[in-house]
Amino acid sequence: MSLLHQWLQLFIEQAGQTTFWEWAAVILGIAEVLLAKVNNILLYPTGIAGTIIGIYALMLAGLYAESVLSLYYIVMSIYGWIHWIRRQNAPPVKISRATKREWVITVLIVVAGWAIFSIALKKFTASNVPVWDAWVSSTAWAGMWLLARRKLENWVLLNISNLFAIPLLCYKHLIMFAALTLFLFIVAIFGFIEWRAILKKENGANQAPTP
């Protein structure tokens, strides 16, 4: 039996064990991404609903750092929702690359977040994957900080988080969440390519000689 066939069989078996709430969270997560793609404000209530359901599933699986990260998602979604309404007619913040100072802050967020989450999970929870769980959350946290500042490199940090989250979710038998994360990994690749093209176009226009 090939390795691919084994993985496919495992996926089918675990998909059959997926609860209603996990399916609901995944469906809402996909809907949020699609709404974001067409720039629809409904992405915020959809994302908040999916995240709340997701927290319940993550807590049951013992992924406590991911649960805390999800709470942060909810806070940022509420902020984004309010900010969207207030700035509907304002120009969007331009895409740019992270400065040296922003890279230093990004690394500090990853290192400090990883250390704090790891220690907290070891001392105050029954997590059997504290270091792994903490790493996924700290890199995602750094990525979201860069995303809020419209920095191109946010996609890199978010996909580092996604790359480690996929096997972690499979290990915890959250196969549908792993599939959603794989989907987000692919979306982030295209997001990076699209943002880089926009940035190159804007830089080219700024460097063009005035007549």
C-alpha positions in Angstrom: 0.0 0.0 0.0 1.5 3.3 -1.0 2.1 6.2 1.4 -0.4 8.4 -0.5 -3.1 5.7 -0.3 -2.4 5.4 3.5 -2.8 9.1 3.9 -6.0 9.2 1.8 -7.4 6.3 3.9 -6.5 8.1 7.1 -8.1 11.3 5.9 -11.4 9.5 5.0 -11.5 7.7 8.4 -10.9 10.9 10.3 -13.3 12.9 8.1 -16.0 10.5 9.1 -15.3 11.2 12.8 -15.5 15.0 12.3 -18.1 16.5 14.5 -20.9 18.9 13.4 -19.2 21.8 15.1 -15.8 21.2 13.3 -17.6 21.1 10.0 -19.4 24.3 10.8 -16.2 26.0 11.8 -14.5 24.9 8.6 -17.3 25.9 6.3 -17.5 29.4 8.0 -13.7 29.7 7.7 -13.8 29.0 3.9 -16.7 31.4 3.6 -14.7 34.1 5.4 -11.8 33.7 3.0 -14.1 33.9 -0.1 -15.8 37.0 1.3 -12.5 38.6 2.0 -11.4 37.9 -1.6 -14.4 39.9 -3.0 -13.9 42.6 -0.3 -17.3 41.9 1.4 -17.8 43.3 4.9 -19.7 40.1 5.8 -16.3 38.4 6.2 -16.1 39.8 9.7 -19.3 38.3 11.3 -18.7 35.1 9.4 -15.1 34.9 10.7 -16.1 35.7 14.2 -18.8 32.9 14.2 -16.4 30.4 12.8 -13.7 31.3 15.3 -16.0 31.0 18.3 -17.0 27.5 17.2 -13.4 26.7 16.4 -12.2 27.6 19.9 -14.6 25.0 21.4 -13.1 22.3 19.1 -9.5 23.4 19.9 -10.1 23.4 23.6 -11.5 19.9 23.5 -8.3 18.8 21.5 -6.0 20.4 24.1 -4.6 23.1 21.8 -4.7 25.9 24.3 -2.3 28.3 22.7 -4.3 28.0 19.4 -7.4 28.8 21.4 -5.9 32.0 22.9 -4.8 32.9 19.4 -8.4 32.4 18.2 -9.5 34.9 20.9 -7.1 37.4 19.4 -8.6 36.7 16.0 -12.0 37.6 17.4 -10.8 40.9 18.9 -9.0 41.9 15.7 -12.0 40.9 13.6 -14.2 43.2 15.7 -11.7 46.0 15.4 -11.4 45.4 11.7 -15.2 45.4 11.3 -15.5 48.8 13.1 -12.5 50.2 11.3 -14.0 49.1 7.9 -17.3 51.0 8.7 -15.5 54.1 9.7 -13.1 54.2 6.8 -15.4 53.0 4.0 -14.5 56.0 1.8 -10.9 56.4 2.9 -8.0 55.1 0.7 -6.5 51.8 1.9 -3.1 51.6 3.6 -0.4 51.0 1.0 1.5 47.7 0.9 5.2 48.0 1.8 8.1 45.8 2.9 9.0 45.5 6.6 11.8 47.8 7.8 14.7 46.6 9.9 13.0 47.9 13.0 9.8 46.0 12.1 11.8 42.8 11.6 13.3 43.2 15.0 9.8 43.5 16.5 8.6 40.5 14.5 11.4 38.3 15.8 10.8 39.5 19.3 7.1 38.6 19.0 8.0 35.1 17.8 10.7 34.4 20.4 8.9 36.0 23.4 5.5 34.6 22.4 7.0 31.1 21.9 8.8 31.2 25.3 5.8 32.6 27.2 3.2 30.3 25.6 5.5 27.2 26.1 6.1 27.9 29.8 2.4 28.7 30.4 1.2 25.6 28.7 3.7 23.4 30.6 2.8 24.9 34.0 -0.9 25.5 33.8 -2.4 23.0 31.2 -2.3 19.3 30.4 -1.1 20.0 26.9 1.1 17.2 25.5 2.4 19.5 22.7 3.2 22.8 24.5 6.3 23.8 22.4 4.7 22.9 19.1 1.4 24.6 19.9 3.2 27.7 21.2 5.3 27.9 18.0 2.3 27.8 15.7 0.6 30.6 17.7 3.6 32.9 18.1 4.5 32.8 14.4 0.8 33.5 13.5 0.7 36.4 16.0 3.8 37.9 14.4 2.3 37.4 10.9 -1.0 39.2 12.0 1.0 42.1 13.4 2.7 42.5 10.0 -0.6 42.0 8.2 -2.2 44.9 10.2 0.6 47.1 9.0 0.2 45.9 5.4 3.7 44.4 5.2 4.4 42.0 2.4 6.3 39.6 4.7 3.1 38.9 6.7 2.4 36.0 4.3 5.7 34.4 5.1 5.1 34.4 8.8 1.5 33.2 8.4 2.6 30.4 6.2 5.4 29.3 8.6 2.6 29.0 11.2 0.4 27.1 8.7 3.2 24.8 7.8 3.6 23.6 11.4 -0.1 23.8 12.2 -1.1 21.2 9.5 0.7 18.2 11.0 -0.2 19.4 14.6 -3.9 19.4 13.7 -3.6 16.0 12.0 -1.9 14.7 15.2 -4.8 16.0 17.2 -7.2 14.3 14.8 -8.7 17.6 13.7 -8.4 16.6 10.0 -10.9 19.1 8.7 -9.1 21.9 10.5 -5.9 20.6 8.9 -7.6 20.7 5.5 -8.7 24.3 6.1 -5.2 25.3 7.1 -3.8 23.7 3.9 -6.4 25.8 2.0 -5.2 28.9 3.9 -1.6 28.0 3.1 -2.3 28.0 -0.6 -4.3 31.3 -0.3 -1.3 32.8 1.5 1.1 31.8 -1.4 -1.2 33.6 -3.9 -1.6 36.5 -1.5 2.2 36.9 -1.3 2.5 36.8 -5.1 -0.4 39.3 -5.6 1.0 41.8 -3.0 4.5 41.6 -4.4 3.1 42.4 -7.9 1.2 45.4 -6.5 4.3 46.6 -4.6 6.5 46.3 -7.8 3.9 48.2 -9.8 3.6 51.0 -7.2 7.4 51.2 -6.9 7.8 51.3 -10.7 5.2 54.1 -10.9 7.0 56.1 -8.2 10.3 55.8 -10.0 9.0 56.7 -13.4 10.3 60.1 -14.6 7.8 62.9 -14.6 7.2 64.6 -18.0 
